[in-house]
Amino acid sequence: MLTRDEAEEYTQALGQVVSGGWRQIFLGRRLGVPQALGLTTKEWVDGRLGGYLKLDQDERRAAVAELTEEGLSAPAIGEVLDVTEKTVDRDRAELAGTNVPAPSSNGAENPGEAGTNVPDLVAPIDEELLARQQRENLIQVLDRAVFALESPPSAAEAEVARLLVEGDPGPFTPDRFDRVVAYCTAFADALRKAGIDG
C-alpha cells in the first residue's frame, strides 16, 4: 500500500506529464507526425493518442498565449487545443484586456467554408524551440522513469506481463533498454562530476 507522501509524489509527477500534453501535440504537429501518418491532427490525437485532455480556462488561456507567441494562427491553435477558433479569439481578447475578440486570422466566420482563404497551418520549425522542448521532454521522461524505478521490481515484471498479454510490446526490446541503462549511467556519472550526489 502506498503512503500518502508516495501517492502525492505520484500525483504531482502525473500532473506534470498530463498538463504538458498540448505541448506534445503542438510539437508532433510541427514535426509533421500526423501528416506523415496520413492523418489530420485531430484524427491523430483522437485515434492514436487517446484523445484531447480538457484544459481549464486558465490553462487554456496560458496555452493560447504561448502558441500565439510561437506564431500560430487561431485555426492552428484551435487544432492543437481542440477548441473553436472563436474560443481562441475570445481568449486572445481576454489576454489583451479587451472585451471584443479580434477577428480570426483568416477573416472567415467559418474556416474551411467554400471560398475562404484558410492559411497554411504549418509554421516553420524553430530549431532552438525544438531543442528546448526536447530537453524538457527528456527531463519529464527521466523524472517518470526514476519514479517508476522506485517501485518494486515486481511492478516492472507485471508491466512486461501486461504488455505481452496485450500483444506487441512495441518499441520495448532488451537492446533498447540496454541503451537506456547506458544513457542513465552516463547521466548519473555526469551529475556526480557536477557535484550532485544523493
C-alpha positions, 0 to 999 in steps of 0.5 A: 500500500502506498503512503500518502507522501508516495501517492502525492509524489505520484500525483504531482509527477502525473500532473506534470506529464498530463498538463504538458500534453498540448505541448506534445501535440503542438510539437508532433504537429510541427514535426509533421507526425500526423501528416506523415501518418496520413492523418489530420491532427485531430484524427491523430490525437483522437485515434492514436493518442487517446484523445484531447485532455480538457484544459481549464480556462486558465490553462487554456488561456496560458496555452493560447498565449504561448502558441500565439507567441510561437506564431500560430494562427487561431485555426492552428491553435484551435487544432492543437487545443481542440477548441473553436477558433472563436474560443481562441479569439475570445481568449486572445481578447481576454489576454489583451484586456479587451472585451471584443475578440479580434477577428480570426486570422483568416477573416472567415466566420467559418474556416474551411467554408467554400471560398475562404482563404484558410492559411497554411497551418504549418509554421516553420520549425524553430530549431532552438524551440525544438531543442528546448522542448526536447530537453524538457521532454527528456527531463519529464521522461527521466523524472517518470522513469526514476519514479517508476524505478522506485517501485518494486521490481515486481511492478516492472515484471507485471508491466512486461506481463501486461504488455505481452498479454496485450500483444506487441510490446512495441518499441520495448526490446532488451537492446533498447533498454540496454541503451537506456541503462547506458544513457542513465549511467552516463547521466548519473556519472555526469551529475556526480562530476557536477557535484550532485550526489544523493 
